[in-house]
Amino acid sequence: MSDAARRTGLHRRGFLGLSAGAALLAAGCRSATDDAAGGADAASATASAPDLQIVYGAAPDPTQLLHRGPDTPVFVNLVLDRLVDLDPQTLQPVPWLAKSWEWSADRTKVVLKLREDVTFHDGRALSPDDVVFSLTGATKTSQVKPLLERLADIKASGPNEVTLTLAKPTSNLFDALAFNPVVDARSYVDGKAADKVNGTGPFRWQSFKGGNQLDLARYDRYWQSGRPRFEAVTIRSVTGSQAALSALQSGQSHLIGAVPGRDLKVLAGNPAFTVQSAKSSYQQAFLGVNTASKPFDDLRVRQALQYAVDRERIVDQVYGGYAEASSLPWPSNTPGVTPDQVKRYAHDPEKARGLLREAGAEGVRVPLTAANSPLFSSLVELVKYDLEQAGFGVDVQLLDNAALQPKIQQGTLEGLFVANHGMVSVSPLSGITVSGPLQVGRNTSHVTDPAYAALQERAFAAPDERARADVNHELSEYLLTQSFHITLAHAWETYAFASAVRGVATSALGYLRLDDTRRTA
């Protein structure tokens, strides 16, 4: 594909049009989450065993439904639904609880038409008031509340209708609608759910035992007829990837998640197991740079970092190949992004050393901080080696995550730090609006450039797909040139499961979907 074709972006995310595709809804909204591996159609052809046992590397936390944490991908979409979903391949919005929508001509108002056949697990019908409650709460407590800052009004405008009014046009409103689940206005208080989460999803909440086992049961009145296939799903949390792998290999678990990719390599080539990645959703590993501290106030030194790191080796040795090397935080098939931008900074230690020499900084010692965990220890080891080969002196400091995160968020770390984050896989605009390391005006690198803010404003106001592709291209160039955020790898959300399990799917945000999953006994 030519650069010109990529820059128009017509192969990926279309501009959010006046209404949603009714054909997708008629087909049960399947194309929002279908995954080529596993084959949901194949799953439908056979009877299923009654239950699915899941082991996951993080304990479910029902108090944090409006935040994406390490636990949420495995359980939230099993219990709750969203107004819209995003197609994993195109990131087009797909009807879900909202069956259609219509924009005003000036794109400052959108009317959402809700499905009439949706009930909560206590039997109560979904109402517009629940949607108003959920979105109003999201503007106050959600992880993506910056995406909703332009919402001027949210109101129930009919029996099955909600109208959203914007202070200014915004091209990524549906990113926020896809992220935030709809919760029960009667049982969700002060930003937290009751002991039992009352949702509209395919499974209902049974019990939450000891903080590490969640029992779910099939919801017989789920609005997608004939789904889900399982009568029961149990999710247990364990500590350590070896415990999860042992559970899968011994048959105690049918599916595992939150296991590092390099540890999943032991399953490669074994026909008894399938390893499946949600490539549309990932955690971005990055090297953060405090541009307010010397020598990183010098652009040449920051660009030297870009050339110094060996991204391909990180993908192989840290993530076991279940990741992508990229110079950009957002996906390589983002409209407007070119292959040259994705691979702009190939590993070139000599070029890095030359830039350091030019800046008069060869041999300079710099601090490198990260969380004291197996993953980040591995990342830091490789990054330290690469930087030293390019002419930096590196002093490593590993901190407990509880001590590290406030320092990252407050921007008080000197020099460099290694971390990861999500919220960049949906769109560049959402990434620079929500993600702390990239957030315009208040990022962890202390970048307050008006040119950066101007690009964000252009992205918000982009009237069509071509305009969005153009600004995505310019945002990418800006980030590559300024080099205050050094992308290392896109680590995919990856699950491993017994080959008897078919039809495992994930949403565009990496959340597990078991609507049409089956397991042969």
C-alpha positions in Angstrom: 0.0 0.0 0.0 1.4 3.4 -0.9 2.0 6.1 1.7 -0.7 8.2 0.1 -3.2 5.4 0.5 -2.1 4.9 4.1 -2.5 8.6 4.8 -6.1 8.7 3.7 -6.7 5.9 6.2 -9.6 4.5 4.2 -8.5 0.9 5.0 -9.1 1.3 8.7 -11.3 3.4 10.9 -14.0 5.2 9.0 -15.3 8.5 10.2 -18.2 8.1 12.7 -21.2 8.5 10.4 -24.8 9.5 10.9 -26.0 6.0 11.9 -24.7 2.6 12.8 -24.8 -0.4 10.6 -28.1 -2.2 11.2 -26.8 -5.3 9.5 -24.2 -5.8 12.2 -27.0 -5.7 14.8 -29.2 -8.1 12.9 -26.3 -10.5 12.9 -26.1 -10.4 16.6 -23.3 -7.8 16.6 -20.8 -10.7 16.1 -18.4 -8.8 13.9 -17.4 -6.6 16.8 -15.5 -9.4 18.5 -15.0 -12.2 16.0 -11.5 -13.6 16.0 -10.1 -15.7 13.2 -8.3 -18.0 15.7 -10.8 -20.2 17.5 -13.6 -19.7 15.1 -16.9 -18.8 16.8 -18.8 -20.4 13.9 -17.0 -23.6 14.6 -17.9 -23.3 18.2 -21.6 -23.1 17.3 -21.5 -26.4 15.5 -21.0 -28.6 18.6 -22.5 -28.9 22.0 -20.6 -27.4 24.9 -19.5 -28.6 28.3 -21.5 -26.7 30.9 -18.6 -24.8 32.5 -15.4 -22.9 31.9 -12.6 -22.6 34.5 -10.4 -19.5 34.1 -7.2 -18.8 35.9 -5.9 -15.2 35.7 -2.9 -13.3 36.9 -4.9 -10.6 38.7 -7.8 -10.7 41.1 -11.1 -9.2 40.0 -12.0 -5.9 41.7 -15.7 -5.0 41.5 -15.2 -1.6 42.9 -13.3 -0.4 39.9 -15.7 -1.0 37.0 -15.0 2.4 35.4 -11.2 2.0 35.4 -9.2 -0.4 33.3 -6.9 -2.3 35.7 -4.9 -5.5 35.4 -8.1 -7.5 36.3 -10.8 -5.9 34.2 -10.1 -7.5 30.8 -11.1 -10.9 32.1 -14.4 -10.2 33.7 -16.0 -6.9 32.9 -17.5 -7.7 29.5 -18.9 -11.0 30.9 -21.1 -9.1 33.4 -21.6 -5.6 31.9 -22.4 -4.2 28.4 -21.5 -0.9 26.7 -23.5 1.5 24.5 -21.3 0.6 21.6 -18.4 -1.7 20.8 -15.5 -1.1 18.4 -14.7 -3.5 15.6 -11.3 -4.9 16.4 -10.1 -4.6 12.8 -11.5 -1.2 11.7 -12.3 0.4 15.1 -15.6 1.4 13.6 -18.3 1.8 16.3 -20.7 -1.2 16.3 -24.3 -1.2 17.8 -24.5 -2.7 21.2 -26.9 -1.4 23.9 -27.4 1.6 21.6 -28.9 0.1 18.4 -28.4 3.2 16.3 -27.5 6.9 16.6 -27.8 10.1 14.6 -25.6 13.2 14.6 -26.8 16.8 14.2 -25.5 18.6 11.1 -22.9 20.6 13.1 -21.9 17.4 15.0 -22.5 18.9 18.5 -25.4 16.6 19.3 -26.0 12.9 19.0 -29.2 11.0 19.7 -28.7 7.4 20.9 -31.5 4.9 20.3 -31.4 2.1 22.9 -32.5 -1.5 22.5 -35.9 -2.3 24.0 -35.1 -5.9 24.9 -32.3 -5.4 27.5 -32.7 -6.3 31.2 -30.5 -6.2 34.2 -29.8 -9.4 36.0 -32.4 -8.6 38.6 -35.0 -8.5 35.8 -35.4 -4.7 35.6 -35.5 -3.2 32.1 -32.6 -1.0 31.0 -33.8 2.6 31.0 -32.3 5.8 29.6 -31.8 6.9 33.2 -29.2 4.1 33.6 -27.3 5.5 30.7 -27.5 9.0 32.0 -26.3 7.8 35.4 -23.4 5.8 33.9 -22.2 8.6 31.6 -22.6 11.3 34.3 -20.5 9.1 36.7 -17.9 8.5 34.0 -17.4 12.3 33.6 -16.4 12.4 37.3 -14.6 9.1 38.0 -13.8 7.2 34.8 -10.3 6.6 33.7 -11.2 8.2 30.4 -13.1 11.2 31.8 -10.9 13.6 29.7 -12.6 12.1 26.6 -15.9 13.3 28.1 -14.9 16.9 29.0 -16.7 18.3 26.0 -20.0 16.8 27.0 -22.2 19.7 28.0 -25.4 17.8 28.6 -26.6 14.2 29.0 -30.4 13.7 29.1 -33.0 11.1 28.6 -35.0 12.4 25.6 -37.4 9.6 25.1 -38.6 6.1 26.4 -35.5 4.5 24.8 -33.5 7.5 23.8 -30.6 9.5 25.2 -29.3 12.8 23.8 -25.7 13.9 24.2 -24.8 17.5 23.6 -21.2 18.6 23.1 -19.7 22.0 23.8 -17.6 21.6 20.7 -17.4 18.9 18.0 -15.2 15.9 19.0 -14.2 13.2 16.7 -13.5 10.5 19.3 -16.6 10.5 21.5 -17.4 6.9 20.7 -14.0 5.8 22.1 -15.3 6.9 25.5 -18.7 5.2 24.9 -17.0 2.0 24.0 -14.8 2.1 27.1 -17.4 2.9 29.8 -19.9 0.2 30.8 -23.5 0.9 31.6 -24.1 0.2 35.2 -27.3 -0.1 37.3 -28.2 3.3 38.7 -29.9 1.6 41.7 -27.0 -0.4 43.0 -23.9 1.5 41.9 -23.2 4.1 44.6 -20.4 6.6 45.0 -18.5 5.1 42.1 -18.6 1.6 43.4 -20.8 -1.5 42.8 -22.7 -3.3 45.5 -21.6 -6.8 46.7 -23.2 -8.2 43.6 -22.6 -6.4 40.3 -26.0 -6.1 38.6 -25.3 -5.9 34.9 -26.8 -6.6 31.5 -24.1 -8.9 30.2 -24.2 -12.6 29.3 -23.3 -13.8 32.8 -24.7 -12.8 36.1 -22.7 -12.4 39.3 -23.0 -15.3 41.7 -20.3 -14.8 44.4 -16.9 -13.3 45.0 -15.0 -15.6 47.4 -12.0 -14.5 49.4 -11.1 -11.8 47.0 -9.7 -14.2 44.5 -12.5 -16.3 43.0 -15.4 -15.0 41.0 -18.3 -17.3 40.2 -20.6 -16.3 37.3 -23.8 -18.0 36.0 -25.5 -17.9 32.6 -28.1 -15.1 32.3 -31.0 -16.7 30.6 -32.6 -13.4 29.5 -29.6 -12.1 27.8 -30.6 -9.9 24.8 -28.4 -11.9 22.4 -30.7 -14.9 21.9 -29.1 -18.3 22.5 -26.1 -16.9 24.2 -24.0 -17.5 26.2 -23.2 -21.2 25.8 -21.8 -21.9 29.2 -24.0 -22.4 32.3 -21.2 -21.3 34.6 -17.8 -19.6 34.5 -15.3 -19.5 37.4 -12.4 -17.0 37.5 -9.6 -17.7 40.0 -6.6 -15.4 40.5 -3.2 -16.8 41.1 0.3 -15.3 41.8 2.9 -16.1 39.2 2.8 -17.3 35.6 4.0 -20.8 36.5 0.9 -21.4 38.7 -1.3 -20.3 35.8 0.5 -22.5 33.3 0.4 -25.5 35.7 -3.3 -25.1 36.1 -3.8 -25.1 32.3 -1.5 -28.0 31.6 -3.0 -30.1 34.4 -6.6 -29.5 33.2 -7.6 -27.6 36.4 -8.1 -24.5 34.1 -9.4 -24.3 30.6 -8.2 -20.7 29.9 -5.5 -18.5 31.4 -4.6 -14.8 31.0 -2.3 -12.1 32.2 0.7 -14.4 31.7 3.9 -12.9 30.1 4.3 -13.8 26.5 7.8 -15.3 27.0 6.3 -17.8 29.5 3.7 -18.9 27.0 6.4 -20.1 24.6 6.4 -23.5 26.5 3.0 -24.1 24.8 4.2 -23.4 21.3 3.8 -26.4 19.0 1.6 -28.3 21.5 -1.7 -29.2 19.7 -3.4 -29.5 23.1 -3.3 -25.7 23.6 -4.0 -22.5 21.6 -2.3 -19.2 22.3 -4.3 -16.2 20.9 -3.4 -12.5 21.0 -5.7 -9.6 20.8 -3.5 -7.5 18.6 -5.9 -4.5 18.6 -5.3 -4.1 22.3 -2.0 -3.9 24.0 0.1 -2.4 26.8 2.7 -0.1 25.4 6.1 -0.5 27.1 8.0 2.8 26.9 11.1 4.7 28.0 9.9 7.9 29.7 12.0 11.0 29.5 11.9 14.0 31.9 12.7 16.8 29.5 13.1 19.2 32.4 16.2 17.4 33.6 19.6 17.6 31.9 20.8 16.3 29.5 17.3 15.5 28.2 16.5 19.1 27.6 18.6 18.6 24.5 16.7 17.1 21.5 19.8 15.3 20.2 20.2 13.4 23.4 16.5 12.3 23.3 16.9 11.2 19.7 20.0 9.3 20.7 17.8 7.2 23.0 15.5 6.3 20.1 18.4 4.9 18.1 20.0 3.2 21.1 17.2 0.8 22.1 16.9 -2.5 20.3 13.1 -3.0 20.0 13.2 -6.3 18.1 15.3 -7.9 20.9 12.9 -6.6 23.5 10.0 -8.2 21.6 11.7 -11.5 21.4 13.4 -11.8 24.8 10.9 -10.0 27.1 7.6 -10.8 25.3 8.3 -14.1 23.6 7.3 -12.6 20.3 3.7 -11.8 21.5 4.3 -8.1 20.8 5.2 -5.6 18.1 8.3 -3.4 17.8 7.3 0.2 16.8 8.6 3.7 17.1 5.1 5.0 17.7 2.7 4.4 20.6 -0.4 3.9 18.4 -1.0 1.0 16.0 0.8 0.7 12.8 -2.4 0.6 10.8 -3.7 3.9 12.2 -5.0 6.1 9.4 -2.3 8.5 8.3 0.6 6.5 9.8 3.2 5.3 7.3 5.6 2.4 7.5 8.5 4.8 7.6 7.1 6.3 10.8 6.6 3.0 12.4 10.2 1.9 11.8 11.7 5.4 11.9 14.2 4.6 14.7 15.9 1.3 13.8 18.6 0.1 16.2 21.7 2.1 15.4 24.1 2.5 18.4 26.7 4.3 16.3 24.2 6.9 15.2 23.1 7.3 18.8 26.7 7.7 19.9 27.3 10.3 17.2 24.3 12.4 18.4 25.6 12.2 22.0 29.0 13.3 20.9 27.4 16.2 18.9 25.5 17.3 22.1 28.7 17.1 24.2 27.1 14.4 26.4 29.0 11.2 25.6 29.6 9.3 28.8 27.0 11.2 30.7 25.5 9.3 33.6 21.7 9.1 33.8 19.2 7.6 36.3 16.9 4.8 35.0 14.0 3.9 37.3 11.4 1.1 37.0 9.2 -1.2 39.1 10.8 -4.0 40.9 9.1 -6.9 39.1 10.2 -9.7 36.8 8.8 -7.9 33.7 10.4 -4.5 34.3 13.6 -6.0 35.6 14.0 -7.7 32.3 13.1 -4.6 30.3 15.6 -2.5 32.4 18.4 -5.0 31.9 18.1 -4.7 28.1 17.5 -1.0 28.0 20.5 -0.4 30.3 22.8 -2.6 28.0 21.6 -0.7 24.9 22.1 2.7 26.4 25.6 1.8 27.6 26.5 0.5 24.2 25.5 3.9 22.8 27.7 5.9 25.2 25.4 6.6 28.2 26.3 5.7 31.8 23.3 4.2 33.5 22.4 4.1 37.2 19.4 1.7 37.8 16.9 2.1 40.6 14.1 -0.4 41.1 11.2 0.6 43.3 8.0 -1.0 44.6 5.2 -0.2 42.3 3.3 1.5 45.0 6.2 3.9 45.5 6.9 4.3 41.8 3.5 5.2 40.4 3.0 8.4 42.3 6.4 9.6 41.2 5.6 8.8 37.5 2.1 10.5 37.7 3.5 13.6 39.4 6.5 13.8 37.1 9.0 13.9 39.9 11.4 11.2 38.5 14.7 12.5 37.3 16.1 11.3 34.0 14.6 8.1 32.6 12.0 5.6 33.6 10.6 2.4 32.1 6.9 1.8 32.4 3.9 0.6 30.4 0.4 1.9 29.8 -2.7 1.3 27.6 -5.2 3.7 26.1 -3.2 4.4 23.0 -4.5 1.5 20.8 -7.9 3.1 19.9 -6.8 6.4 18.4 -3.9 8.9 18.6 -6.4 11.6 19.8 -7.6 9.4 22.7 -4.1 8.5 23.6 -2.9 12.1 23.9 -6.0 13.1 25.7 -6.1 10.3 28.3 -2.7 8.7 28.6 -0.6 10.3 31.4 2.7 9.9 29.6 1.3 11.5 26.5 -1.4 13.8 27.8 -1.3 17.3 26.2 -0.5 19.9 28.8 0.1 17.6 31.8 2.2 14.7 30.8 4.9 13.0 32.8 7.7 14.4 30.5 6.9 18.0 31.3 6.2 18.9 27.6 3.9 21.9 27.4 4.5 22.9 23.8 1.6 24.9 22.3 2.2 23.2 19.0 1.3 19.9 20.6 -2.0 21.4 22.0 -2.8 22.8 18.5 -2.5 19.3 17.0 -4.8 17.9 19.6 -7.4 20.6 18.8 -7.1 19.9 15.1 -7.7 16.2 15.8 -10.8 17.0 17.9 -12.3 19.1 15.1 -11.4 16.9 12.2 -14.6 16.8 10.0 -13.9 13.7 8.1 -11.6 10.6 7.7 -9.1 12.3 5.4 -8.6 15.2 7.9 -8.2 12.8 10.7 -5.6 10.8 8.8 -3.6 14.0 8.0 -3.5 15.1 11.6 -2.6 11.6 12.8 0.4 11.8 10.4 1.4 15.1 11.8 1.0 14.0 15.4 3.2 11.0 14.6 5.9 13.2 13.1 5.7 15.5 16.1 6.2 12.7 18.6 9.0 11.1 16.6 10.8 14.4 16.2 10.5 15.6 19.8 11.3 12.1 21.2 10.1 12.7 24.8 8.3 9.4 24.8 10.3 6.4 23.5 8.1 3.5 22.5 9.7 0.1 23.1 7.0 -2.4 22.2 3.3 -3.1 21.9 2.6 -6.1 24.2 -0.6 -7.7 23.1 -3.4 -8.9 25.4 -2.8 -12.7 25.1 -4.8 -15.7 26.3 -3.9 -19.4 26.3 -6.5 -22.1 26.4 -7.1 -25.8 25.9 -7.8 -26.6 22.2 -11.1 -28.1 23.3 -12.2 -24.5 23.9 -13.4 -22.8 20.7 -14.7 -19.3 19.8 -12.7 -17.3 22.3 -13.0 -13.7 21.3 -11.8 -10.3 22.6 -13.1 -6.8 22.1 -11.1 -4.1 20.5 -10.0 -3.0 24.0 -8.7 -6.4 24.8 -11.6 -7.5 27.0 -12.5 -11.2 27.0 -15.8 -12.2 25.3 -17.4 -15.6 25.9 -20.8 -14.9 24.3 -20.3 -17.7 21.7 -17.5 -19.7 23.3 -17.9 -23.5 23.8 -15.8 -26.3 25.2 -16.0 -29.9 24.1 -16.2 -32.3 27.1 
